[in-house]
Amino acid sequence: MASSREYLNFILDQLSEVKGVSKRAMMGEYLIYVCGTLIGGIYDDSFLIKPVSAALERLPGAALAEPYPGAKKLLAVDKLDDKGFLKELLEAVAEEIAASK
């Protein structure tokens, strides 16, 4: 099942305070980048991010989900109503991923 344009627009609106957010369509789903760093994506109308330590610390108890069969599991972001929290989360995740390269 592909993600809806409405859900994409909702997530992009919630991430509007994060500098450098961009998306890339990929087979009915959307990859999400922060300043050119892939941090996760939108899959089946769910927002999933890489389960790096910065994400695990900020989302304790969050579920891991496969974005598609056979893929590495990603962390489900369910705290979508707080733009400030999402800004802090995505910037920390992007910084950790970029630093590990």
LOZA-198247 format. One record per atom (N, C-alpha, C, O, CB): x, y, z; residue in one letter. Coordinates in steps of 0.001 Angstrom, whole numbers, padded with zeros to 6 digits, always signed. Atoms other than C-alpha are relative to their C-alpha. Glycine has a CB too. Layout:
! LOZA-198247
XYZa
...
***
This chain:
! LOZA-198247
+000839-001187+000000m
+000000+000000+000000m
+000880+001244+000000m
+001815+001342+000794m
-000952+000001+001217m
-000764-001246+000074a
+001363+003403-000921a
-000516+001002+001026a
-001676+000956+001435a
-000074+000599-001418a
+000392-001054-000941s
+001331+006355+001447s
-000807+001067-000726s
-000593+001337-001908s
+001244+000630+000674s
+000854-001020+000603s
-001256+009038+000848s
+000709+001354-000041s
+001589+001637+000772s
-001320+000118+000776s
-000532-001357+000123r
-000409+012553-000257r
-000394+000829+001231r
+000364+001694+001669r
-000518+000675-001306r
+000458-000717-001189e
-002438+013832+002712e
+000915-000275+001194e
+001268+000645+001932e
-001444-000397+000338e
-000889+000333-001115y
-000248+011955+005211y
+001374+000634-000208y
+001967+001165+000730y
+000134-001534+000150y
-001277-000656+000315l
+002900+013188+003465l
-000059+001475+000351l
+000848+001990+001005l
+000352-000173-001489l
+000135-001428-000280n
+001651+016782+003672n
-000095+000266+001498n
+000457+001253+001984n
-001228+000564-000708n
+000096-000138-001448f
+000767+016320+007355f
+001382-000102+000635f
+001746+000736+001460f
-000938-001069+000584f
-001344+000187-000574i
+004263+015018+008189i
+000897+001172-000378i
+001610+001695+000478i
+000629-001336-000483i
-000835-001128+000410l
+005976+017736+006158l
-000372+001268+000753l
+000504+002069+001078l
-000122+000233-001502l
+000425-001151-000789d
+003900+020351+007982d
+000538-000116+001432d
+001002+000871+002003d
-001547+000114+000006d
-000496+000206-001354q
+004873+018834+011341q
+001519+000194+000072q
+002048+000547+001126q
-000377-001399+000493q
-001461-000142+000046l
+008548+018942+010260l
+000428+001371-000523l
+001606+001581-000812l
+000604-001094-000874l
-000290-001296+000607s
+008337+022525+009009s
+001022+000833+000779s
+001619+001747+000209s
-001271+000779-000136s
-000980-000743-000791e
+010554+023813+011852e
+001411-000572-000115e
+002366+000025+000383e
-000420+000016+001449e
-001307+000643+000167v
+013406+021452+010919v
+000651+000555-001265v
+000100+000433-002359v
-000137-001565-000076v
-000696-000544+001170k
+015927+023160+008641k
+000536-001136-000870k
+001043-002140-000371k
+001156+000936+000437k
-000591+000938+000946g
+016928+021271+005521g
-000778-001273-000225g
-000214-002247-000724g
+001335-000350+000448g
+000813+001197+000242v
+014051+018766+005405v
-000354-000072-001475v
-000764+000916-002084v
-001289+000008+000873v
+000419+000231+001379s
+013445+017272+001990s
-000544-001413-000108s
-000325-002249+000769s
+001178+000223-000997s
+000586+001312+000229k
+011611+014296+000575k
+000366-000477-001392k
+000711+000307-002276k
-001531+000037+000178k
-000227+000590+001317r
+012120+011934-002296r
-000984-001142-000170r
-001016-002060+000650r
+001478-000495-000166r
+000965+001060+000265a
+009380+009775-003770a
+000749-001261-000417a
+001710-001213-001185a
-001017+000429-001098a
-000637+001270+000317m
+010297+006109-003972m
-001065-001095+000008m
-001447-001592+001068m
+001145-000324+001011m
+000938+001106+000172m
+007822+003539-005316m
-001247+000132+000887m
-001634-000829+001552m
+000699-001308+000297m
+001227-000216-000751g
+004732+005048-003666g
+000211+000408+001442g
-000747+000700+002157g
-000814-001222-000035g
-000340-000411-001363e
+006523+005889-000434e
+000920+001219-000106e
+001195+001693-001208e
+000689-001178+000811e
-000819-001211+000015y
+008739+008827+000587y
+001177-000135+000959y
+001000-000478+002128y
-000847+001229+000368y
-001191-000055-000842l
+012300+009018+001887l
+000102+001410+000547l
-000189+002377-000156l
+001294-000400-000793l
-000118-001306-000645i
+012935+011853+004338i
+001471+000260+000324i
+002155-000582+000906i
-000877+000071+001292i
-001387-000420-000209y
+016252+013706+004485y
+000031+001261+000859y
-000893+002074+000822y
+000715+000246-001357y
-000278-001241-000715v
+017635+016359+006831v
+001398+000424-000411v
+002373-000275-000137v
-000123-000173+001572v
-001279-000519+000505c
+020408+018449+005256c
+000753-001053-000811c
+001967-001204-000677c
+000874+000480+001164c
-000597+000992+000883g
+021024+015683+002726g
+000253-001354+000631g
+000720-002264-000054g
+001264+000517-000518g
-000205+001271-000693t
+021190+012892+005329t
-001324-000748+000095t
-002305-000218+000617t
+000600+000229+001413t
+001203+000832-000072l
+018637+010082+004994l
-000236-000396+001451l
+000620-001025+002074l
+000131-001266-000907l
+000291+000316-001396i
+016947+009741+008382i
-001144-000997+000133i
-001324-001579+001202i
-000335+001268+000763i
+001123+000925-000066g
+013909+007611+007527g
-000930+000211-001163g
-000511+000587-002258g
-000754+000157+001305g
+000948-000166+001081g
+010750+007739+005535g
-001433-000178+000445g
-001724-000437+001612g
+000306-000958-001092g
+001427+000199-000200i
+007012+007510+005219i
-000368-001257-000777i
-000201-001331-001994i
-000848+001254-000469i
+000339+001302+000567y
+005803+003972+004607y
-001388-000390+000499y
-001627-000426+001706y
+001066-001086+000384y
+001369+000395-000366d
+002136+002897+004554d
-000602+000954+001027d
-001170+000523+002031d
-000012-001431+000552d
+000531-001041-000883d
+001130+006174+006206d
+000512-000117+001436d
-000228+000109+002393d
-001510-000054-000001d
-000694+000008-001288s
+003605+005695+009062s
+001326+000718-000192s
+001962+000585-001237s
+000214-001465+000541s
-001277-000699+000044f
+006628+007875+009837f
+001010-000830+000773f
+000877-001018+001982f
-000115+001448+000586f
-001022+000877-000576l
+009676+005670+010479l
+001369+000649-000148l
+001669+001262-001173l
-000018-001396-000678l
-001358-000539+000063i
+013239+006717+011309i
+001003-001075+000389i
+000652-002092+000987i
+000147+001231+000920i
-001059+000948-000325k
+016552+004942+011669k
+000142-000117+001521k
+000096+000892+002226k
+001342+000436-000643k
-000057+000217-001453p
+016921+003392+015146p
+001391+000238+000587p
+001963-000648+001222p
-000443-001410+000323p
-001298-000364-000580v
+020139+005174+016102v
-000222+000384+001461v
-001359+000593+001883v
+000677+001179-000800v
+000145-000241-001439s
+020848+005891+019770s
-000739+001301+000312s
-001496+001354+001281s
+001363+000027+000655s
+000703-001268-000230a
+019608+009507+019513a
-001516-000189-000096a
-002265+000441+000650a
+000466+001065-001016a
+001430+000267+000148a
+016211+008198+018366a
-000498-000897+001131a
-001566-000654+001693a
-000290-000653-001366a
+000411+000921-001060l
+016059+005363+020886l
-000111+000701+001348l
-001002+000387+002137l
+000983-001155+000101l
+000051-000756-001252e
+016796+007766+023758e
-001244+000875+000079e
-001825+001032+001153e
+001247+000863+000146e
+001123-000936+000012r
+014018+010144+022701r
-001352-000680-000195r
-002399-000085+000059r
+000205+001018-001085r
+001243+000754+000238l
+011458+007469+021819l
+000048-001346+000737l
-000033-002398+000103l
-000222-000227-001530l
-000078+001276-000726p
+011714+004875+024599p
-001295-000801-000176p
-002398-000266-000064p
+000274+000249+001506p
+001163+000862+000169g
+009418+001956+023985g
-000662+000062-001356g
-001675-000601-001577g
-000991+000330+001012g
+000595-000079+001344a
+008710+002878+020371a
+000171-001329-000722a
+001163-002032-000535a
+000643+001146-000825a
-000015+001262+000740a
+007929-000036+018097a
+000959+000059-001181a
+001146+001105-001802a
-001404-000347-000488a
-000793+000151+001220l
+010282-001278+015404l
-000905-000599-001065l
-001710-001484-000775l
+001270-000897+000240l
+000852+000470+001093a
+008654-001872+012023a
+000816-000138-001275a
+001754+000622-001519a
-001187+000961-000223a
-000614+000163+001321e
+009708-003156+008622e
-000709+000934-000971e
-001929+000858-001117e
-000079-001492-000492e
+000665-000880+000968p
+009075-000465+006019p
-000558-000774-001197p
-001540-000359-001813p
+000974+001069-000489p
+000462+000902+001054y
+008691-003266+003449y
+000645-001354+000284y
+001655-001403+000985y
+000370+000538-001455y
-000528+001332-000322p
+009323-007037+003542p
+001491-000132-000319p
+001938+000189-001420p
-000779-001063-000761p
-001425+000236+000172g
+012987-007882+004032g
+000891+001182+000329g
+002115+001053+000307g
+000255-000410-001379g
-000789-001201-000302a
+014084-004356+004966a
+000417-000007+001464a
-000178-000690+002298a
-000804+001286-000325a
-000392-000204-001397k
+015937-003378+008119k
-001131+000709+000716k
-001819+001551+000139k
+001326+000818+000110k
+001068-000617-000772k
+013552-002401+010867k
+000350+001441+000353k
+001503+001778+000624k
-000274-000807+001270k
-000115-001412-000342l
+012988+001284+011551l
-000890+000280+001211l
-001775-000508+001543l
-000395+000909-001210l
+000723-000393-001202l
+011621+003065+014599l
-001241+000812-000378l
-001152+001795-001113l
+000916+000813+000944l
+001251-000705+000285a
+007982+004160+014446a
-000093+001246+000876a
+000015+001165+002100a
-001228-000928+000235a
+000164-001258-000727v
+007525+007809+015414v
-001496+000202+000193v
-002239+000403-000768v
+000659+001221-000770v
+001426-000158-000271d
+004175+008112+017130d
-000319+001311+000711d
-001487+001640+000915d
-000497-001160+000829d
+000198-001294-000662k
+004687+011459+018878k
+000081+001087-001073k
+001098+001767-001211k
+001073+000240+001143k
-000006-000869+001178l
+003690+013566+015875l
-000615+001371+000226l
-000572+002216-000669l
-000720-000671-001108l
+000706-001256-000237d
+001800+016434+017504d
+000883+001127+000511d
+000433+002270+000580d
-001097-000228+000969d
-000891-000981-000615d
+004815+018252+018989d
+001118+000366-000978d
+002099-000367-001106d
+000591-000549+001328d
-000987-000421+000993k
+006769+020177+016327k
+001374+000234+000619k
+002390-000073-000005k
-000469+001263-000696k
-001274-000228-000681g
+009464+021173+018836g
+000730-001298+000285g
+001944-001393+000098g
-000225+000753+001295g
-000582+001315-000245f
+010031+017558+019819f
+000524-000611-001298f
+001629-001152-001333f
-001035-000931+000647f
-000415+000565+001287l
+010177+016470+016172l
+001254+000694-000527l
+002126+000046-001105l
-001138+000116-001027l
-001191-000749+000417k
+012714+019214+015421k
+001225-000520+000737k
+002249-000813+000119k
-000181+001516+000262k
-001118+000503-000804e
+014952+018076+018279e
+000366-001434-000410e
+001544-001759-000557e
-000354+000052+001505e
-000220+001400+000370l
+014532+014399+017319l
+000717-000112-001334l
+001745-000783-001426l
-001328-000752-000059l
-000580+000140+001328l
+015310+014786+013628l
+001385+000608-000102l
+002260+000049-000762l
-000898+000629-001019l
-001334-000596+000039e
+018238+017128+014131e
+001017-000890+000709e
+002145-001025+000235e
-000018+001393+000639e
-000916+000892-000718a
+019798+014738+016682a
+000289-001258-000809a
+001432-001710-000861a
-000582-000378+001366a
-000183+001196+000814v
+019251+011718+014432v
+000890+000312-001198v
+001827-000435-001481v
-001360-000553-000468v
-000798-000366+001174a
+020661+013481+011358a
+001450+000256+000391a
+002365-000149-000326a
-000589+001244-000688a
-001367-000279-000463e
+023695+014682+013340e
+000746-001293+000318e
+001914-001440-000040e
-000027+000911+001242e
-000644+001275-000333e
+024419+011183+014656e
+000329-000811-001256e
+001420-001371-001367e
-000903-000820+000927e
-000244+000756+001238i
+024067+009555+011236i
+001135+000630-000800i
+002024-000074-001278i
-001281-000065-000859i
-001054-000701+000758a
+026227+012207+009530a
+001364-000183+000655a
+002365-000337-000044a
-000326+001501-000116a
-001265+000148-000714a
+028913+011891+012229a
+000566-001410-000131a
+001778-001605-000045a
-000185+000347+001468a
-000467+001392+000088s
+029075+008108+011802s
+000570-000338-001378s
+001146-001411-001560s
-001144-000953+000323s
-000497+000289+001359k
+029989+008374+008106k
+001422+000468-000170k
+002000+000308-001244k
-000885+000661-001055k
***
